[in-house]
Amino acid sequence: MGARFDGKVVLVTGSSSGIGEAAARAFHAEGATVVVNSSRSVEAGRAVAASLGRATYLQADIADPDDCRRLVDDVRTTFGRLDVLINNAGTTRVIPHHDLDAATDDAFREIFEVNVFGTFRLTRLAMPLLRDSNGSVVNVTSLAGVRPTGSSIPYAASKAALNHLTALVANVTGPAVRVNAVAPGLVRTPWTSDWGPLHDAMADRAPMGRSAEPDDVARVIVDVAAAEYMTGQVVVVDGGLGLR
Ligand SMILES: NC(=O)c1ccc[n+]([C@@H]2O[C@H](COP(=O)([O-])OP(=O)(O)OC[C@H]3O[C@@H](n4cnc5c(N)ncnc54)[C@H](OP(=O)(O)O)[C@@H]3O)[C@@H](O)[C@H]2O)c1
């Protein structure tokens, strides 16, 4: 593998496990210095950073405005630059879509605080550093933001909002900063560890015949971050699930 991110600083939110951890490792393998982040799983996040070496762990809850400011300030103070922001941190509540009464204002607020408000806020705060480095942003969204599916209606709506934010922000930050999204289908992470029947169903439902592993998604995140002429796009990585 080439070292496309030699000398670059990459911040991956929500990288103490799952897709974020795999992305942190993939960027590190390509030469980057990586900022690992999570809100609660501090020990796990520190362990990821320690296992990499050229990495540092910064605790921050992206739903908290003060934490977002501190996170960007710490990156600026420690490294003096930011080349890539991977907005991977996200949250959900599992609510059957037909149960409209369970999709409460609270559920919407809790999910949007992280997936939409937190992600946009961090992007806004990081933009001066990203402009200085001609950097890029990759938002980890979901197939649920493209098709009427996913763990709940509030979650799917939050990811659809983030897909559109991707285009809206890309439209005003080029040519200095590119903004794209990677939208996974079903991925084997701690998030979906007790969704056994859904993983089993992927054998029949998805043309690729299996759920994604975190590395399947991480590889695309790195490629999208490296794609110098691509901006405003949502790249679906779902093993073809959305076709069925
Ligand atoms: N797994 C799937 O099938 C799938 C499919 C489509 C899209 N996605 C998306 O992929 C992303 C990663 O999910 P995953 O499956 O890899 O889940 P995961 O293994 O549970 O990882 C989620 C990460 O986000 C962190 N996080 C959560 N809330 C945060 C906050 N407010 N501030 C900072 N960090 C926060 C978590 O750490 P703490 O909890 O300690 O903060 C953890 O590091 C999410 O955006 C999710 O919507 C996943």
The ligand as a Gaussian input file, in Angstrom:
#p B3LYP/6-31G(d) Opt

LIG

0 1
 N      -22.430000      -0.642000      11.780000
 C      -23.245000      -0.400000      10.747000
 O      -23.895000      -1.313000      10.235000
 C      -23.360000       0.995000      10.179000
 C      -24.100000       1.149000       8.997000
 C      -24.219000       2.406000       8.438000
 C      -23.618000       3.494000       9.038000
 N      -22.920000       3.323000      10.197000
 C      -22.319000       4.527000      10.791000
 O      -20.961000       4.304000      11.031000
 C      -20.522000       5.118000      12.121000
 C      -19.730000       4.269000      13.098000
 O      -20.532000       3.223000      13.572000
 P      -19.958000       1.799000      14.064000
 O      -20.897000       0.781000      13.547000
 O      -18.521000       1.693000      13.775000
 O      -20.269000       1.928000      15.628000
 P      -19.394000       1.722000      16.943000
 O      -18.426000       0.601000      16.818000
 O      -20.409000       1.700000      18.046000
 O      -18.549000       3.074000      17.013000
 C      -19.145000       4.310000      17.279000
 C      -18.031000       5.241000      17.697000
 O      -18.564000       6.562000      17.833000
 C      -18.252000       7.046000      19.137000
 N      -19.248000       8.038000      19.513000
 C      -20.581000       7.864000      19.694000
 N      -21.158000       9.021000      20.029000
 C      -20.157000       9.955000      20.061000
 C      -20.124000      11.341000      20.348000
 N      -21.237000      12.005000      20.694000
 N      -18.928000      11.993000      20.285000
 C      -17.803000      11.325000      19.951000
 N      -17.779000      10.002000      19.668000
 C      -18.947000       9.332000      19.734000
 C      -18.208000       5.785000      19.988000
 O      -17.510000       5.948000      21.205000
 P      -18.282000       6.429000      22.558000
 O      -19.598000       5.740000      22.588000
 O      -17.352000       6.067000      23.654000
 O      -18.396000       7.896000      22.409000
 C      -17.436000       4.871000      19.040000
 O      -16.064000       5.199000      19.046000
 C      -21.793000       5.756000      12.707000
 O      -21.902000       7.082000      12.265000
 C      -22.919000       4.918000      12.121000
 O      -24.099000       5.649000      11.978000
 C      -22.774000       2.103000      10.780000

